[in-house]
Amino acid sequence: MSLKLRYNPMSPYIRKVTVMIAETGLEDKVERVLTHPWTENSDISAVNPLGKVPALELEDGTSLYDSLVICDYLDTLHDGPKMIPNSGMERWFVLRCHALGMGVTDAAALHLFERRRQEGQQSPGWIERQWRAVTRGLDQAEQEVDEFTDQLDLGQICIACAIGLVDFRNPDCSWRDTRPNLSTWWDKMMARPSFADTVPYDWVPEDHGGINVWIEKVA
């Protein structure tokens, strides 16, 4: 089986997928295709009509998007413990943690995009609102840590990727100071090769065409 993952190293949504691939031993089944959706000659819309990454191309030409759909599909391809439990309260806990991580990620991304608008076009109220969502989400994650098990799941992966985005785009943020449980857990996550090997960094393709490449189309 050969699958093609459209990805780039900046996106926490993609990081969630690549971490899951590594943790489930699917690296040999997934070819990674470096893609920036904002380049003029990008063909991503042929794979995902929304023009976003990640997108997964199957052998029969079918495309899957967004990141949760891709992860749910990948969870059917390995023989290990499921990253998304099939039933019971365990399933709903994992999906709730996933929603929490996605919410922090979305708010952190919106906070970033607004701050990068020209100064006269920024909305201070919008910036503050998004950052409040980030901090409340991290506060909740601090409480959820006690319920995490040693068996990694998609909820934990998503929360960790959200924290990675906060660290990446807000290096002066002192979120650790008031969240000791989350800080200790985050250090454990970063010790895993799947996270250590996927630390985000800015990537600008040579053919970006002069566009504002800091804006990522992500899902």
TIKOLDREN-45700 format. One record per residue (C-alpha): x, y, z; residue in one letter. Coordinates in steps of 0.1 Angstrom, whole numbers, plus 2048, in hexadecimal, padded with zeros to 3 digits. Each point is the difference from the previous one (the first is absolute). Layout:
N
<xx=X | yy=Y | zz=Z | r=A>
...
END
This chain:
219
<xx=800 | yy=800 | zz=800 | r=M>
<xx=80D | yy=823 | zz=7F7 | r=S>
<xx=7EE | yy=81E | zz=80D | r=L>
<xx=80A | yy=824 | zz=7F9 | r=K>
<xx=7FD | yy=81A | zz=81B | r=L>
<xx=800 | yy=824 | zz=7F5 | r=R>
<xx=812 | yy=813 | zz=81C | r=Y>
<xx=817 | yy=81C | zz=80B | r=N>
<xx=814 | yy=804 | zz=820 | r=P>
<xx=7EE | yy=81F | zz=80E | r=M>
<xx=7DD | yy=7F2 | zz=807 | r=S>
<xx=7F5 | yy=7F1 | zz=821 | r=P>
<xx=7E4 | yy=7F0 | zz=7EE | r=Y>
<xx=819 | yy=7ED | zz=7EA | r=I>
<xx=816 | yy=7F9 | zz=81E | r=R>
<xx=7E3 | yy=7ED | zz=810 | r=K>
<xx=7FF | yy=7E9 | zz=7E2 | r=V>
<xx=826 | yy=7FB | zz=7FD | r=T>
<xx=802 | yy=7F8 | zz=825 | r=V>
<xx=7E5 | yy=7E7 | zz=7FD | r=M>
<xx=811 | yy=7F0 | zz=7E2 | r=I>
<xx=820 | yy=7FC | zz=814 | r=A>
<xx=7EF | yy=7F3 | zz=81F | r=E>
<xx=7ED | yy=7E6 | zz=7ED | r=T>
<xx=81D | yy=7F3 | zz=7EB | r=G>
<xx=7F1 | yy=80B | zz=7DE | r=L>
<xx=81E | yy=814 | zz=7F3 | r=E>
<xx=807 | yy=7E6 | zz=7E5 | r=D>
<xx=7DC | yy=803 | zz=7F3 | r=K>
<xx=7FF | yy=826 | zz=7FD | r=V>
<xx=813 | yy=815 | zz=7E7 | r=E>
<xx=804 | yy=824 | zz=80B | r=R>
<xx=7FC | yy=81B | zz=7E5 | r=V>
<xx=80B | yy=822 | zz=80B | r=L>
<xx=7E5 | yy=819 | zz=7F6 | r=T>
<xx=7FA | yy=825 | zz=806 | r=H>
<xx=7DC | yy=808 | zz=7F8 | r=P>
<xx=807 | yy=825 | zz=7F9 | r=W>
<xx=819 | yy=7FC | zz=7E4 | r=T>
<xx=7F3 | yy=80A | zz=7DD | r=E>
<xx=806 | yy=7DE | zz=7F1 | r=N>
<xx=7F4 | yy=7EB | zz=81D | r=S>
<xx=7EA | yy=7E3 | zz=7F5 | r=D>
<xx=7F1 | yy=7FA | zz=823 | r=I>
<xx=7DD | yy=80A | zz=7F4 | r=S>
<xx=800 | yy=7E1 | zz=7EA | r=A>
<xx=804 | yy=7EB | zz=81F | r=V>
<xx=7EB | yy=815 | zz=818 | r=N>
<xx=7E8 | yy=818 | zz=7F0 | r=P>
<xx=803 | yy=817 | zz=81E | r=L>
<xx=824 | yy=805 | zz=7F8 | r=G>
<xx=80C | yy=7F5 | zz=822 | r=K>
<xx=81A | yy=7E9 | zz=80F | r=V>
<xx=802 | yy=7E5 | zz=80D | r=P>
<xx=7F0 | yy=7EB | zz=7E6 | r=A>
<xx=805 | yy=7DB | zz=7FB | r=L>
<xx=7FF | yy=7F0 | zz=7DD | r=E>
<xx=7F6 | yy=7DB | zz=800 | r=L>
<xx=80C | yy=7E6 | zz=7E7 | r=E>
<xx=7DF | yy=801 | zz=7ED | r=D>
<xx=802 | yy=826 | zz=7FC | r=G>
<xx=7E8 | yy=808 | zz=81C | r=T>
<xx=80A | yy=81E | zz=816 | r=S>
<xx=7FA | yy=804 | zz=825 | r=L>
<xx=7FE | yy=820 | zz=814 | r=Y>
<xx=800 | yy=80F | zz=81A | r=D>
<xx=81A | yy=7F5 | zz=81B | r=S>
<xx=7E6 | yy=7EE | zz=816 | r=L>
<xx=7F3 | yy=7EC | zz=7E2 | r=V>
<xx=823 | yy=7F7 | zz=7F6 | r=I>
<xx=809 | yy=7F5 | zz=823 | r=C>
<xx=7E0 | yy=7EC | zz=803 | r=D>
<xx=809 | yy=7EE | zz=7DF | r=Y>
<xx=824 | yy=7F9 | zz=80B | r=L>
<xx=7F3 | yy=7F1 | zz=820 | r=D>
<xx=7F1 | yy=7E4 | zz=7EB | r=T>
<xx=821 | yy=7F7 | zz=7F0 | r=L>
<xx=815 | yy=7F4 | zz=81F | r=H>
<xx=7FD | yy=7E3 | zz=818 | r=D>
<xx=809 | yy=813 | zz=820 | r=G>
<xx=7E9 | yy=811 | zz=81A | r=P>
<xx=7E8 | yy=818 | zz=7EF | r=K>
<xx=808 | yy=825 | zz=802 | r=M>
<xx=7DA | yy=806 | zz=800 | r=I>
<xx=7EE | yy=7E6 | zz=815 | r=P>
<xx=7E3 | yy=7EF | zz=7EF | r=N>
<xx=7E7 | yy=804 | zz=81C | r=S>
<xx=7F8 | yy=809 | zz=824 | r=G>
<xx=80A | yy=81E | zz=815 | r=M>
<xx=824 | yy=7FB | zz=7F5 | r=E>
<xx=7F6 | yy=80A | zz=7DD | r=R>
<xx=7EE | yy=820 | zz=80B | r=W>
<xx=81C | yy=80A | zz=817 | r=F>
<xx=819 | yy=7FD | zz=7E3 | r=V>
<xx=7EA | yy=813 | zz=7E8 | r=L>
<xx=7F9 | yy=81B | zz=81A | r=R>
<xx=826 | yy=805 | zz=805 | r=C>
<xx=804 | yy=801 | zz=7DB | r=H>
<xx=7E6 | yy=81B | zz=7FE | r=A>
<xx=812 | yy=813 | zz=81B | r=L>
<xx=821 | yy=7FE | zz=7EE | r=G>
<xx=7F0 | yy=80A | zz=7DF | r=M>
<xx=7EF | yy=81E | zz=811 | r=G>
<xx=821 | yy=80C | zz=80F | r=V>
<xx=811 | yy=7FB | zz=7DE | r=T>
<xx=7E5 | yy=813 | zz=7EE | r=D>
<xx=800 | yy=81D | zz=819 | r=A>
<xx=826 | yy=802 | zz=7FF | r=A>
<xx=800 | yy=801 | zz=7DA | r=A>
<xx=7E5 | yy=81B | zz=7FF | r=L>
<xx=814 | yy=814 | zz=81A | r=H>
<xx=81F | yy=7FD | zz=7EB | r=L>
<xx=7EF | yy=80A | zz=7DF | r=F>
<xx=7F0 | yy=81F | zz=810 | r=E>
<xx=820 | yy=80C | zz=80F | r=R>
<xx=811 | yy=7FD | zz=7DE | r=R>
<xx=7E7 | yy=817 | zz=7EF | r=R>
<xx=80B | yy=824 | zz=7FB | r=Q>
<xx=7FE | yy=813 | zz=821 | r=E>
<xx=7E3 | yy=816 | zz=7F5 | r=G>
<xx=7EC | yy=7E2 | zz=7F5 | r=Q>
<xx=804 | yy=7EC | zz=820 | r=Q>
<xx=7E3 | yy=7FA | zz=818 | r=S>
<xx=80E | yy=801 | zz=824 | r=P>
<xx=7E0 | yy=7F1 | zz=80D | r=G>
<xx=802 | yy=7E3 | zz=7E8 | r=W>
<xx=825 | yy=7FA | zz=80A | r=I>
<xx=7F7 | yy=800 | zz=825 | r=E>
<xx=7E2 | yy=7E9 | zz=7FB | r=R>
<xx=814 | yy=7E6 | zz=7EE | r=Q>
<xx=81C | yy=801 | zz=81A | r=W>
<xx=7E7 | yy=7FC | zz=81C | r=R>
<xx=7F4 | yy=7E1 | zz=7EE | r=A>
<xx=823 | yy=7F3 | zz=7FE | r=V>
<xx=806 | yy=806 | zz=825 | r=T>
<xx=7DF | yy=7F0 | zz=80B | r=R>
<xx=807 | yy=7E2 | zz=7EA | r=G>
<xx=822 | yy=7FB | zz=810 | r=L>
<xx=7F1 | yy=804 | zz=822 | r=D>
<xx=7E8 | yy=7E4 | zz=7F8 | r=Q>
<xx=81C | yy=7EB | zz=7F2 | r=A>
<xx=812 | yy=804 | zz=821 | r=E>
<xx=7E2 | yy=7EF | zz=810 | r=Q>
<xx=7FD | yy=7E5 | zz=7E6 | r=E>
<xx=824 | yy=7F4 | zz=805 | r=V>
<xx=7F7 | yy=7EC | zz=81F | r=D>
<xx=7E9 | yy=7EA | zz=7EA | r=E>
<xx=81A | yy=7F9 | zz=7E5 | r=F>
<xx=80D | yy=7DC | zz=7FF | r=T>
<xx=821 | yy=7F4 | zz=7F4 | r=D>
<xx=7EF | yy=7F3 | zz=7E1 | r=Q>
<xx=803 | yy=81D | zz=7E7 | r=L>
<xx=7E0 | yy=80A | zz=7EE | r=D>
<xx=7F5 | yy=81A | zz=7E7 | r=L>
<xx=7F3 | yy=818 | zz=81B | r=G>
<xx=822 | yy=801 | zz=811 | r=Q>
<xx=811 | yy=805 | zz=7DE | r=I>
<xx=7E9 | yy=81D | zz=7F7 | r=C>
<xx=805 | yy=812 | zz=821 | r=I>
<xx=826 | yy=7FC | zz=7FD | r=A>
<xx=800 | yy=80D | zz=7DC | r=C>
<xx=7EB | yy=81E | zz=80C | r=A>
<xx=81A | yy=808 | zz=81B | r=I>
<xx=81B | yy=7FC | zz=7E5 | r=G>
<xx=7EF | yy=81B | zz=7EC | r=L>
<xx=7FE | yy=817 | zz=81E | r=V>
<xx=825 | yy=7FB | zz=807 | r=D>
<xx=809 | yy=805 | zz=7DB | r=F>
<xx=7ED | yy=820 | zz=7FA | r=R>
<xx=801 | yy=80F | zz=823 | r=N>
<xx=822 | yy=7F7 | zz=80E | r=P>
<xx=7FD | yy=81A | zz=81C | r=D>
<xx=7E0 | yy=7F0 | zz=80D | r=C>
<xx=804 | yy=7F4 | zz=824 | r=S>
<xx=7E5 | yy=7E6 | zz=7FF | r=W>
<xx=815 | yy=7E8 | zz=815 | r=R>
<xx=801 | yy=817 | zz=81E | r=D>
<xx=7DC | yy=7F8 | zz=80C | r=T>
<xx=7FC | yy=7DE | zz=7F0 | r=R>
<xx=819 | yy=7E8 | zz=810 | r=P>
<xx=7EE | yy=7E0 | zz=7F7 | r=N>
<xx=7FD | yy=80A | zz=7DC | r=L>
<xx=824 | yy=80B | zz=7FF | r=S>
<xx=80D | yy=7DF | zz=80D | r=T>
<xx=7EA | yy=7ED | zz=7E8 | r=W>
<xx=80B | yy=815 | zz=7E3 | r=W>
<xx=824 | yy=7F9 | zz=807 | r=D>
<xx=7F8 | yy=7DB | zz=7FF | r=K>
<xx=7EF | yy=804 | zz=7DF | r=M>
<xx=81E | yy=812 | zz=7F1 | r=M>
<xx=817 | yy=7E4 | zz=80B | r=A>
<xx=7ED | yy=7E9 | zz=7E8 | r=R>
<xx=812 | yy=7FE | zz=7DE | r=P>
<xx=7DE | yy=806 | zz=7EE | r=S>
<xx=7FF | yy=823 | zz=810 | r=F>
<xx=825 | yy=807 | zz=800 | r=A>
<xx=802 | yy=7F9 | zz=7DB | r=D>
<xx=7E2 | yy=816 | zz=7F7 | r=T>
<xx=808 | yy=821 | zz=811 | r=V>
<xx=7F1 | yy=81B | zz=7E9 | r=P>
<xx=815 | yy=819 | zz=7ED | r=Y>
<xx=7F8 | yy=81A | zz=7E6 | r=D>
<xx=803 | yy=7F4 | zz=7DC | r=W>
<xx=7FE | yy=817 | zz=7E2 | r=V>
<xx=802 | yy=7F0 | zz=7DE | r=P>
<xx=815 | yy=810 | zz=7E5 | r=E>
<xx=7E1 | yy=804 | zz=7E9 | r=D>
<xx=7EA | yy=811 | zz=819 | r=H>
<xx=7F9 | yy=81C | zz=7E6 | r=G>
<xx=803 | yy=81D | zz=818 | r=G>
<xx=7E1 | yy=7F8 | zz=814 | r=I>
<xx=7FC | yy=802 | zz=826 | r=N>
<xx=80D | yy=7DE | zz=807 | r=V>
<xx=7FB | yy=803 | zz=825 | r=W>
<xx=7DB | yy=7F9 | zz=7FB | r=I>
<xx=7FB | yy=7DB | zz=801 | r=E>
<xx=7E2 | yy=7EF | zz=7F2 | r=K>
<xx=7FC | yy=7E4 | zz=819 | r=V>
<xx=7E4 | yy=7E9 | zz=80C | r=A>
END
